[in-house]
Amino acid sequence: MRLFAALLVGAASDCSHWKHQEQVWSSLAPAAQHGPVTLQNVSELSSAVKKLNGWQLYFSEVAIIDGGIWLRQTGVRMGGWLAATLRLVREVASSVPNVLFVLSVHDEAHLERTRFKPLPLLSALTTAAHWDIPVPGQTWFETSGGVSSQGADQDFGLWESKQWQKQLETKYPWENRTQRAFFRGHDWSASNAFTELLPTRPAEHCIKQHDISMSFGYRRWYAELSHGPLKDVLDVGLTGAPDFVKAQNPQQVYVRPVPLPDHAKHKYLLHLDGTAASNRLLKLLLMGSVVLKQDSIYEEYFYKDLKPWVHFVPIARDRCSTDNLTATVQWLREHDKDAKRIAKAGQRYASQHLSRAPAACYWQRVLSSYAALQAFDPRLLNLSEWWQWRT
C-alpha cells in the first residue's frame, strides 16, 4: 500500500503526462453547453435518480470539501460498489477543488437523451443514448467477484504489476494455452434496451420488429453450443442463475466459477454483457490472453481509447448467427503470432493506462474539470444533513 500511495501522490500532483483530458472534456461537453452547473441542477438530478428502483444502493450525492468526502443522509446504503469507488476517489480528494456531484455505481446507464436534459451524472458506464458521464468504478478496490464469480478473491493491485504478469506467463505459457473461446459466468440475459433501435445498430433479420428490444441469453446460447455443434470452438460454462431462470431451465447444468488468473489457461477470453454491462473487460486484458469483446451498447470510460485488432478482437452481437464468432476464432488459430501480439498489446495497455494510479488521475481530472463548471460553492452546504465518509 505504501508503494501505491506513493504512485497516487505522483499521479495526483502531476498528471501532465496523462492522455485523456480531451476525453474528459468531451464527456462533460453536453452539460457544459447548457451553461454552468447549478445547485438546482444537482438537486434536479438527485430527485430524478431517487425515482429509480434500488437507488439507495447505487446512487449518492457526494461532496468533497477541503479534502474530506461527505455523503448526504438520504437513506443511502453503503454497498460494496459504492464503497470501493469512493476508496479510489479518496486517493485524490485532497488534490481536487471543492465539488458536489451525484455518483452512480450501477451497472446500467440512466439518463436517456430522449427523456432528460444533459444533467451531469457521474456514472460507472454510459451508452450512445444516455447523458451519463463515465468515470472509473469499483473494480480497482473490489476484493471479491460478484455473483458470477461467487465471491472469488480478486486482487487488482497485484494483477496490474509486471512481476505478477510475468509469473502468470511462466505458469501458463502461450503455447500451452487452449484454443477455444473461454467464458465462465452467471446466466444473465443481456438487456437489449431501446438503444437497439438506434440507426447505428446493425440489422438482425431473424428478429421480429416488436422483439428487437427484448433481452437475449447470449451466455446460455453459447453454453449450449459449447456442448454441441461448437464444442471445438467454445468453452462456455454457466456458474449459476437467478431462481426464476433456474425454474425455467430445470435441466441446466451449472459449473464452478474459475478465478480470473486461471482464465490464462486459455488463449481466447470472451467478454459478454450480463443483464446490463460487465466490468470484467479490464481484468481480462491483464491476463495476457486475447479478449474477444462482443459488440455492446455499453461504454466504460476507457473504451473509446481501445483499438479493435490492436488491444482486443471484436465479435458481433448477433442473435441470428455465430458465423462471425467461429470465423474469428478460426482466424486467430491460423494467425497465432498476431493473436499473441494482440494479447500482449491489450495487457500492456491495461497495465499502463488502466492501473489504479491512472484511474485515480482520471478521477482527479474529471472532478477538477467538473468543479470548474460549478456556479456555487459547496462549502456553503448545510453539513448537518451530511455525514463524512472515512472507511
Secondary structure as UniProt FT lines:
FT   HELIX           2..13
FT   TURN            16..17
FT   HELIX           21..32
FT   TURN            33..34
FT   HELIX           39..49
FT   TURN            50..51
FT   TURN            53..54
FT   HELIX           55..58
FT   STRAND          59..65
FT   TURN            66..67
FT   STRAND          68..72
FT   HELIX           80..90
FT   TURN            91..92
FT   HELIX           93..95
FT   STRAND          99..104
FT   TURN            113..115
FT   STRAND          121..123
FT   STRAND          126..127
FT   TURN            128..129
FT   STRAND          133..134
FT   HELIX           139..141
FT   HELIX           147..149
FT   TURN            150..151
FT   HELIX           156..159
FT   HELIX           162..171
FT   HELIX           174..176
FT   STRAND          178..185
FT   HELIX           194..197
FT   TURN            199..200
FT   TURN            205..206
FT   HELIX           209..211
FT   TURN            212..213
FT   HELIX           218..226
FT   TURN            227..233
FT   STRAND          234..238
FT   HELIX           243..248
FT   TURN            250..251
FT   HELIX           260..265
FT   STRAND          266..271
FT   TURN            279..280
FT   HELIX           281..285
FT   TURN            286..288
FT   STRAND          290..294
FT   STRAND          298..299
FT   TURN            301..302
FT   HELIX           303..305
FT   TURN            309..311
FT   STRAND          312..315
FT   HELIX           323..334
FT   HELIX           336..353
FT   HELIX           356..373
FT   HELIX           378..380
FT   HELIX           383..385
FT   STRAND          386..389
//
